[in-house]
Amino acid sequence: MPTPSSIPAALQATLPQRRRTRLRNHAATQTDITELGELHVMQTSLDAVRKELTFVKHELSQLEQRLRYEMRLELEGRMQIHNERCLEKVNYLRRGQDQRVAQVRAANRSVHDSSKQQHSRQLKQLEAKLAALTVSNRQSETDQSRAEAALAQTAKIEELTLENEKLHEQLAGARAQQQQIEAQAQAMMQKAVAKLEAAVVSRDKSIEVLRRQLSEARRTDPPESGTEPAVTAPELPAVASSAAGRPSSAARPVVA
């Protein structure tokens, strides 16, 4: 039974003053007839407080469910935006790397073609000189002139042979330099692709951790009857890893 100290002050002011004369002790109850009004008022106030507490509890439950639903939606939206940004960054880096590799290859190809044309022109000039010397030597009539011409031709042949060897050495050096440049470009491309793959793997790991957190949050928060329907997380597109050494255009993900 509630004590008078637990009754609000406003209700205590409205209650009549207690006038109780205890003539004898009753074995069944200690409540006097004059206290029935006070007990009725206390019961009414307790019922009102109970109803108000029930209503507040229901409102708090509804508010908690709504906050969890909104938090789940916000988390899923952030995960989707994060995934789209990662995909856009990877595609941008791949396009830039492909463009730089194409520029390096085009520059190497143009240098190789120009050096090849220059060497072929020089070889043709040397062949024309040798043919002219041969014709002039055949037209000499005297032995002396033939001997002198033979000596001169021999010297010219030696000189042309040395020049031809030098040209061949230059051509070999140009080819070696071209191969070295292509090897450096290939190594740079492989390093860039490896960095891209490492970035994609790290993003996949972060997305997987977020998925596990979301699934744990769903398991710890089972849906109740009368609550809003649970929102399932959208399937996040997996980032396709590129082939070793060169990215493949068919394996690139498309940003929705």
C-alpha positions in Angstrom: 0.0 0.0 0.0 1.5 3.4 -1.0 2.5 5.7 1.9 1.4 9.3 2.1 4.9 10.5 1.3 4.7 8.9 -2.2 1.5 10.8 -3.0 2.1 14.1 -5.0 1.8 17.3 -3.1 -1.1 18.5 -5.3 -3.1 15.4 -4.5 -2.3 15.6 -0.8 -3.6 19.2 -0.7 -7.0 18.0 -2.1 -7.3 15.1 0.3 -9.2 15.6 3.6 -7.2 15.6 6.8 -6.9 12.2 8.4 -8.9 11.8 11.6 -8.5 8.4 12.9 -9.1 7.2 16.4 -7.8 3.8 17.0 -10.0 2.2 19.6 -8.9 -1.3 19.0 -6.7 -3.3 16.7 -8.4 -5.3 14.0 -7.0 -8.7 13.0 -8.2 -8.6 9.4 -7.3 -5.1 8.2 -5.9 -1.8 9.3 -7.8 0.4 6.8 -10.4 2.7 8.2 -13.6 3.7 6.4 -12.5 7.3 6.2 -9.4 6.3 4.2 -11.5 4.8 1.3 -11.8 8.1 -0.5 -8.1 8.7 -0.2 -7.3 5.2 -1.5 -9.7 5.6 -4.4 -8.0 8.9 -5.4 -4.6 7.2 -5.1 -5.8 4.3 -7.3 -7.1 6.7 -9.9 -3.8 8.6 -10.0 -1.8 5.4 -10.2 -3.9 4.2 -13.1 -3.4 7.5 -14.9 0.4 7.3 -14.3 0.4 3.7 -15.5 -1.4 4.6 -18.7 1.0 7.5 -19.3 4.0 5.4 -18.7 2.7 2.7 -21.1 2.1 5.4 -23.8 5.6 6.8 -23.3 7.2 3.4 -23.4 5.4 2.7 -26.7 6.5 6.0 -28.2 10.1 5.3 -27.1 10.0 1.9 -28.8 8.6 3.4 -32.0 11.3 6.1 -32.0 14.1 3.6 -31.4 12.9 1.4 -34.3 12.7 4.5 -36.6 16.2 5.7 -35.6 17.7 2.2 -36.3 15.9 2.1 -39.7 17.3 5.6 -40.6 20.8 4.7 -39.4 20.7 1.5 -41.5 19.6 3.4 -44.6 22.4 6.0 -44.1 25.0 3.3 -43.6 24.0 1.6 -46.8 24.0 4.9 -48.7 27.5 5.7 -47.5 28.7 2.3 -48.5 27.3 2.6 -52.0 28.8 6.1 -52.5 32.2 4.9 -51.2 32.1 2.0 -53.6 31.2 4.2 -56.6 34.0 6.6 -55.8 36.5 3.8 -55.5 35.5 2.4 -58.9 35.7 5.9 -60.5 39.2 6.5 -59.1 40.4 3.1 -60.4 39.0 3.7 -63.9 40.6 7.1 -64.0 44.0 5.8 -63.0 43.7 3.0 -65.6 42.8 5.4 -68.4 45.7 7.7 -67.5 48.2 4.8 -67.4 47.0 3.4 -70.7 47.3 6.9 -72.3 50.9 7.3 -71.0 51.9 3.9 -72.2 50.4 4.6 -75.6 52.4 7.9 -75.8 55.7 6.2 -74.9 55.1 3.5 -77.5 54.2 6.0 -80.2 57.4 8.0 -79.4 59.6 4.9 -79.5 58.0 3.8 -82.8 58.6 7.2 -84.4 62.2 7.3 -83.3 62.8 3.8 -84.5 61.3 4.5 -87.9 63.2 7.7 -88.4 66.5 6.1 -87.5 65.8 3.2 -89.8 65.0 5.5 -92.7 68.2 7.5 -92.1 70.4 4.4 -92.1 68.7 3.0 -95.2 69.4 6.3 -97.1 73.1 6.2 -96.0 73.4 2.6 -97.1 72.0 3.4 -100.5 74.4 6.4 -100.9 77.3 4.1 -100.1 76.1 1.5 -102.6 75.8 4.2 -105.2 79.3 5.4 -104.5 80.7 1.8 -104.8 78.9 1.3 -108.1 80.3 4.6 -109.5 83.8 3.7 -108.4 83.4 0.3 -110.0 82.3 1.8 -113.3 85.1 4.4 -113.3 87.7 1.7 -112.5 86.4 -0.5 -115.4 86.8 2.4 -117.8 90.5 2.9 -117.1 92.7 1.6 -120.0 96.3 1.7 -118.9 97.8 -0.7 -116.3 99.1 2.2 -114.3 95.8 3.9 -114.2 94.3 0.5 -113.4 96.8 -0.1 -110.6 96.3 3.4 -109.2 92.6 3.0 -109.6 92.8 -0.4 -107.8 94.7 1.2 -105.0 92.2 4.0 -104.7 89.3 1.6 -105.0 90.8 -0.5 -102.2 91.2 2.5 -100.0 87.7 3.7 -100.8 86.4 0.2 -100.2 88.2 0.1 -96.8 86.9 3.6 -96.0 83.4 2.6 -97.0 83.6 -0.6 -95.1 84.6 1.3 -92.0 81.7 3.7 -92.5 79.4 0.8 -93.0 80.6 -0.9 -89.8 80.1 2.4 -87.9 76.6 2.7 -89.3 75.9 -0.9 -88.3 77.1 -0.2 -84.8 74.9 2.9 -84.6 72.0 0.9 -85.8 72.7 -1.8 -83.2 73.0 0.9 -80.5 69.7 2.5 -81.5 68.0 -0.9 -81.4 69.5 -1.6 -78.0 68.3 1.8 -76.7 64.8 1.2 -78.1 64.7 -2.2 -76.3 65.9 -0.6 -73.1 63.2 2.1 -73.3 60.5 -0.4 -74.0 61.7 -2.6 -71.0 61.6 0.5 -68.8 58.1 1.4 -70.0 56.9 -2.1 -69.4 58.3 -2.1 -65.9 56.7 1.2 -65.1 53.4 -0.1 -66.4 53.7 -3.3 -64.3 54.4 -1.2 -61.1 51.4 1.0 -61.8 49.2 -2.0 -62.4 50.5 -3.6 -59.1 49.7 -0.4 -57.2 46.2 -0.3 -58.7 45.6 -4.0 -57.8 46.8 -3.3 -54.2 44.4 -0.3 -54.0 41.5 -2.4 -55.3 42.3 -5.2 -52.8 42.3 -2.8 -49.9 39.0 -1.3 -51.0 37.5 -4.8 -51.3 38.7 -5.6 -47.8 37.1 -2.4 -46.4 33.8 -3.1 -48.2 33.8 -6.7 -46.8 34.4 -5.3 -43.3 31.5 -2.9 -43.7 29.3 -5.8 -45.0 30.2 -7.9 -42.0 29.3 -5.0 -39.6 26.0 -4.5 -41.4 25.1 -8.3 -41.1 26.1 -8.3 -37.4 23.9 -5.3 -36.9 21.0 -7.1 -38.5 21.5 -10.2 -36.5 21.6 -8.2 -33.2 18.5 -6.3 -34.2 15.8 -8.9 -35.2 12.6 -7.3 -36.7 9.6 -7.1 -34.4 5.9 -7.5 -35.3 4.3 -4.1 -36.3 7.7 -2.5 -37.1 8.8 -1.2 -40.4 10.1 -3.7 -42.9 13.9 -4.4 -42.9 15.9 -3.0 -45.7 18.3 -5.3 -47.3 21.7 -4.1 -48.3 22.2 -3.8 -52.1 24.6 -6.1 -53.7 27.9 -4.1 -54.2 29.6 -4.7 -57.5 32.9 -6.5 -57.2 35.9 -4.8 -58.7 37.5 -7.0 -61.3 41.3 -7.4 -61.0 43.3 -6.7 -64.1 45.5 -9.2 -65.8 49.2 -9.4 -64.8 51.3 -6.9 -66.7 48.4 -5.2 -68.7 44.9 -4.1 -67.7 42.1 -5.6 -69.6 39.3 -3.4 -71.0 36.7 -6.2 -70.7 37.3 -6.7 -66.9 36.7 -3.0 -66.0 33.7 -2.4 -63.8 31.1 0.1 -65.0 29.9 2.7 -62.5 26.1 2.7 -62.2 
